[in-house]
Amino acid sequence: NISVIKPGGVAKALVKSGDPVPGLDGGSFKGLFKEHVNPEGRVAFAATLEGTGVDFTNDWALFRETLSGELEIVVREGDLAPTDLRLPNLAAIFSISPNQTGFGFNGTGALAFIAGTTFDENTFGSGNSVFYSYADSESPLVLVATSGVEEQTSNGAITFAQFSYSENGSKIPPVVDSSGDVIFIGTPLIGTEFGRPSIWRWDSDPGSLTCLVNLVSKLF
C-alpha cells in the first residue's frame, strides 16, 4: 500500500492493492509502482488494474492525488491520444508499463510520462512518445514529442528514434520543472542509425523543443 504523512499529521493510507479504482466501475488496484511525492506533499504513482472490463490492453494507468486528497486517473492504457498532426488519426495510448521505472511530477501537480501509441484505434505498432499532463485535470494531455516523425526544434528538424535512456539497467524518466517545462532524453535517428542520446527541454509555453546537451559519452 501507499501511505502518506502530512506535516504535523499522522500516517494515512492513500491506496492499497484491492481498493476500488475511482471512476472505474468494477475495477480495482492490483499492483502499485514507483510512487512520487512532490513538494506540496501530493502523491503520484503507476498501477496495474484488475476487474470488470480490464484486460492486457488497458490494465496499466497513472494516478495522482488532487489538492483535496482524492485520487484521479491521469491516463490509462487504451485512452485516445491527444489530437496532433504528428500522430495518426484516432491513435490510442498503450504500453504505460515502462513508467513503473519513473515519470516526472512537479510541485504544481503537472506530470510527464513516456508511452507507446497505436497507428489507429485497433492497430499496435507506432513508436513511443512523451506526453504532458497539466496540473489542472480538466486540461487535455499534450504531446511533447514522438518518435518516427520529423520534429521542428530550436536546433533544426530532427527525427527521434526513442526516448529515455538506460545505463547499467537504470532508466532515466522525464522531469518536470517548477515552470512546467519537461526535460527528457531523446535519441535522434540519423539516416537509419541511432545517434547518441541527447537531453532536451520542452517549453510548455509556447511548446518549443530545444537540445540542451549532446551526450558524447556514457552518463555513468
C-alpha positions in Angstrom: 0.0 0.0 0.0 0.9 3.7 -0.2 0.6 5.8 3.0 1.3 9.5 3.5 2.2 11.6 6.5 1.4 15.3 6.1 3.4 17.8 8.2 2.1 17.7 11.7 -0.2 14.8 10.9 -0.3 11.0 11.2 0.1 8.3 8.7 -2.9 7.9 6.3 -3.4 5.1 3.9 -3.8 6.6 0.5 -4.3 3.4 -1.5 -3.7 -0.3 -1.3 -4.0 -3.3 -3.5 -7.6 -4.4 -3.8 -9.1 -0.9 -3.3 -11.7 0.2 -5.9 -10.3 2.5 -8.7 -12.0 5.9 -8.6 -14.1 6.4 -11.7 -13.7 2.8 -12.9 -16.8 0.7 -12.0 -15.8 -2.8 -11.2 -12.1 -2.1 -11.4 -9.6 -2.4 -8.5 -5.9 -1.8 -7.9 -3.7 -4.8 -8.4 -0.1 -3.6 -8.1 1.4 -0.2 -7.1 4.6 1.1 -8.6 7.1 4.0 -8.4 5.3 6.5 -6.1 6.4 10.1 -6.4 5.9 12.8 -3.8 6.0 16.5 -4.9 7.0 19.5 -2.8 3.3 20.0 -1.9 3.2 16.5 -0.5 0.9 15.2 -3.2 1.5 11.6 -4.5 1.5 10.2 -8.0 2.1 6.5 -8.9 1.8 3.9 -11.6 -0.6 1.0 -11.1 -1.8 -2.2 -12.6 -5.6 -2.8 -12.6 -7.9 -5.8 -12.5 -11.7 -6.4 -12.5 -14.6 -5.9 -14.8 -13.6 -4.8 -18.3 -9.8 -4.9 -17.6 -7.5 -6.8 -19.9 -4.0 -6.6 -21.2 -4.9 -3.6 -23.4 -5.9 -1.4 -20.5 -4.5 -2.7 -17.3 -1.9 0.0 -16.6 -2.6 3.6 -15.5 -1.0 6.6 -13.9 -2.7 8.2 -10.9 -2.1 11.4 -8.9 -3.5 12.9 -5.7 -5.6 16.0 -6.1 -5.4 19.1 -3.9 -8.4 17.7 -1.9 -6.6 14.4 -1.3 -8.6 12.3 -3.8 -7.1 10.1 -6.4 -7.6 10.7 -10.1 -6.6 8.8 -13.2 -4.1 10.8 -15.3 -4.0 8.3 -18.2 -4.9 4.7 -18.8 -3.8 2.3 -21.5 -6.4 2.4 -24.2 -7.2 6.1 -23.8 -7.2 8.1 -27.0 -4.0 10.1 -27.6 -4.4 13.9 -27.9 -5.2 15.1 -31.4 -2.0 16.1 -33.0 -0.8 16.2 -36.6 2.3 14.2 -35.5 0.2 11.3 -34.5 -2.1 9.0 -36.6 -5.8 9.8 -36.5 -7.6 8.1 -33.6 -4.2 6.9 -32.1 -4.6 5.3 -28.7 -2.1 5.2 -25.8 -0.6 1.8 -24.9 2.4 0.5 -23.0 2.3 2.7 -20.0 4.1 -0.1 -18.1 7.6 1.4 -18.5 6.5 4.2 -16.2 7.0 1.8 -13.3 10.6 2.9 -13.6 9.6 6.6 -13.2 7.9 9.7 -14.6 8.0 13.4 -14.0 5.8 15.1 -11.3 6.4 18.7 -10.2 5.2 20.9 -7.3 2.0 22.1 -9.1 0.9 18.5 -9.9 1.9 18.6 -13.6 3.1 15.2 -14.9 5.2 13.9 -17.8 5.4 10.3 -18.9 6.5 8.1 -21.8 4.0 5.8 -23.5 3.5 4.0 -26.8 0.9 5.0 -29.3 -1.0 2.9 -31.8 -1.4 3.6 -35.6 -5.2 3.8 -35.0 -7.7 2.6 -32.5 -7.2 -1.1 -33.5 -3.6 -1.4 -34.6 -0.5 -1.5 -32.4 2.8 -0.5 -33.8 3.9 3.1 -33.5 6.9 4.2 -31.6 7.0 5.8 -28.2 6.1 9.3 -27.3 6.5 11.8 -24.4 3.2 13.3 -23.0 2.5 16.1 -20.6 -0.5 16.4 -18.2 -1.3 19.9 -16.8 -1.9 20.1 -13.1 -5.5 21.1 -13.9 -7.2 17.7 -14.6 -9.7 19.3 -16.9 -7.0 20.2 -19.4 -6.2 17.6 -22.1 -3.0 15.7 -22.5 -0.4 17.3 -24.6 2.1 15.5 -27.0 5.6 16.7 -26.2 7.5 14.7 -28.8 7.0 11.4 -30.7 9.4 9.1 -32.5 9.5 8.3 -36.2 8.3 11.7 -37.5 10.2 14.9 -38.1 10.0 17.4 -35.2 10.7 21.1 -35.6 13.1 22.2 -32.9 15.2 25.3 -32.0 18.1 23.3 -33.3 16.5 22.5 -36.6 14.5 19.5 -37.8 15.1 16.2 -36.1 13.5 12.7 -36.0 13.6 10.9 -32.7 14.3 7.2 -32.6 13.3 6.6 -28.9 13.1 8.3 -25.5 14.5 7.7 -22.1 18.0 6.3 -21.5 19.2 3.1 -19.9 22.7 2.9 -18.3 23.6 -0.1 -16.1 20.0 -1.2 -16.2 18.6 2.2 -14.8 16.2 4.1 -17.0 16.1 7.9 -16.7 12.5 9.3 -16.8 11.3 12.7 -17.9 11.5 15.5 -15.4 9.0 18.4 -15.0 10.5 21.6 -13.5 8.7 24.2 -11.4 7.6 26.2 -14.5 6.1 23.2 -16.2 8.8 22.6 -18.7 9.7 19.0 -19.5 13.3 17.7 -19.6 13.8 14.4 -21.3 16.4 12.2 -23.0 15.8 11.6 -26.7 17.9 9.6 -29.1 17.9 11.0 -32.7 17.7 9.0 -35.8 20.5 9.8 -38.2 19.7 8.1 -41.5 18.8 4.6 -40.4 21.2 4.6 -37.4 20.6 5.6 -33.8 22.6 8.7 -32.8 23.9 9.5 -29.3 21.2 10.3 -26.7 20.7 14.0 -26.0 19.0 16.0 -23.2 16.0 18.1 -24.5 13.8 20.7 -23.0 10.2 21.2 -24.0 9.0 24.7 -23.1 5.3 24.4 -22.1 4.7 27.9 -23.3 4.9 28.1 -26.4 5.7 24.3 -26.7 9.1 24.5 -28.3 11.8 21.9 -28.2 15.5 22.7 -27.5 18.5 20.5 -27.3 20.4 21.3 -24.0 23.2 18.7 -24.1 24.5 16.2 -26.7 25.9 13.2 -24.8 29.1 12.0 -26.4 30.0 9.6 -23.6 28.2 7.5 -21.0 26.3 9.2 -18.3 27.7 7.0 -15.5 
